[in-house]
């Protein structure tokens, strides 16, 4: 986690609830008031534990916090992390570029028929990917294109 990320006491409390309910380790917690959800970033390899059998851990956490909970598996590789924050099964490729002004941009390539599913209702999934890419890798923008 970059040094610039500071967690509030509320986020730390939510991470503790998450860890007690699932047994998985949360690296980060984001309270997304714009979309009315809580996003947990889970250590690599702990996604199954975080979800729980038949999604029971996630259901328990959602019941405890009273908001929808979304999980993203962490990766040190920005391309893999962006894929994980969207849906790895739907993403064909992720390309990173740096513009002349120094801003980093990610281009996500997806099958034309699956673009809607990747974006999510009201762009929820794309917004989650953008939030996390900026927070972890200072990627300013994500373009989702179809092949």
C-alpha positions in Angstrom: 0.0 0.0 0.0 1.4 3.4 -0.9 2.6 5.5 2.0 0.1 8.3 1.1 -2.9 6.2 2.0 -4.3 7.1 5.4 -7.1 5.1 6.9 -9.8 6.7 9.1 -10.8 5.1 12.4 -14.1 4.1 10.7 -12.2 2.3 7.9 -10.0 0.5 10.4 -13.0 -0.6 12.3 -14.6 -2.0 9.1 -11.4 -3.9 8.3 -11.5 -5.4 11.7 -15.2 -6.5 11.2 -14.2 -7.9 7.8 -11.3 -9.9 9.2 -13.3 -11.3 12.1 -16.2 -12.4 9.8 -14.1 -13.9 7.0 -10.7 -14.8 8.4 -9.1 -13.1 5.4 -6.8 -10.1 5.7 -8.0 -6.8 4.3 -5.2 -4.6 3.0 -7.4 -1.6 2.5 -11.0 -0.4 3.0 -12.7 2.4 0.9 -16.0 3.8 2.0 -17.5 4.9 -1.4 -20.3 7.2 -0.4 -20.9 8.2 -4.1 -21.9 4.6 -4.9 -23.1 3.6 -1.4 -20.7 0.7 -0.9 -17.7 -0.5 0.9 -14.7 -1.8 -1.1 -12.2 -4.1 0.6 -8.9 -4.9 -1.0 -7.9 -8.5 0.0 -4.5 -10.1 0.1 -3.5 -12.1 -2.9 -4.8 -15.7 -2.6 -7.3 -14.9 0.1 -10.3 -14.2 -2.1 -12.0 -17.6 -1.5 -11.6 -17.1 2.2 -13.0 -13.6 2.0 -16.0 -14.6 0.0 -16.7 -17.7 2.2 -18.6 -20.8 1.3 -21.6 -19.9 -0.9 -20.8 -16.2 -0.3 -21.6 -16.5 3.4 -18.7 -14.3 4.7 -19.7 -11.5 2.4 -23.4 -11.8 3.4 -22.4 -11.7 7.1 -20.2 -8.6 6.5 -22.9 -6.8 4.5 -25.4 -7.5 7.3 -23.0 -6.2 9.9 -22.2 -2.9 8.1 -25.5 -2.4 6.4 -24.1 -1.6 3.0 -23.1 -3.6 -0.1 -19.6 -5.0 0.1 -17.3 -5.4 -2.9 -14.0 -7.3 -2.8 -10.9 -6.9 -5.0 -7.8 -9.1 -4.8 -4.6 -7.2 -4.5 -1.6 -7.4 -6.9 1.7 -5.6 -7.1 1.3 -5.6 -10.9 -0.9 -2.6 -11.9 -2.3 -4.5 -15.0 -3.3 -7.5 -12.9 -4.8 -5.2 -10.2 -6.9 -3.3 -12.7 -8.1 -6.6 -14.1 -9.0 -7.9 -10.6 -10.8 -4.6 -9.8 -13.0 -5.2 -12.9 -13.6 -8.8 -13.8 -10.6 -10.8 -14.9 -12.7 -13.2 -17.0 -14.0 -10.3 -19.1 -10.8 -8.4 -19.7 -8.7 -9.3 -22.7 -5.8 -7.0 -22.1 -4.7 -4.0 -20.1 -2.2 -1.5 -21.5 -0.5 1.2 -19.5 0.8 4.4 -21.1 2.2 7.7 -19.8 1.1 10.8 -21.5 3.4 13.7 -22.3 2.1 15.6 -19.3 3.2 12.8 -17.1 -0.3 11.4 -16.3 -0.7 7.6 -16.4 -3.5 6.1 -18.4 -4.7 2.5 -18.5 -6.5 1.1 -21.5 -8.7 -1.9 -20.8 -9.6 -4.1 -23.9 -12.8 -6.0 -23.6 -15.0 -8.0 -26.0 -17.7 -5.7 -27.4 -20.5 -8.0 -26.2 -19.2 -8.0 -22.6 -18.5 -4.2 -22.3 -21.8 -3.5 -20.5 -21.2 -6.3 -17.9 -17.6 -5.0 -17.4 -18.8 -1.5 -16.8 -21.6 -2.5 -14.4 -24.8 -0.7 -13.6 -24.2 3.1 -13.7 -20.5 2.4 -14.3 -20.0 0.9 -10.7 -17.3 -1.5 -11.8 -15.4 1.1 -13.9 -15.6 3.6 -11.0 -14.2 1.0 -8.6 -11.3 0.3 -11.0 -10.6 4.0 -11.4 -10.6 4.7 -7.7 -8.2 1.8 -6.9 -5.9 2.4 -9.8 -5.5 6.1 -8.7 -5.1 5.1 -5.1 -2.4 2.5 -5.6 -0.6 3.3 -8.8 -1.4 7.0 -9.5 -3.1 6.0 -12.8 -5.2 9.1 -13.6 -7.7 7.6 -16.1 -9.0 4.2 -17.3 -10.3 3.9 -20.9 -12.4 0.9 -21.6 -12.4 -0.1 -25.3 -13.8 -3.0 -27.2 -12.0 -5.1 -29.8 
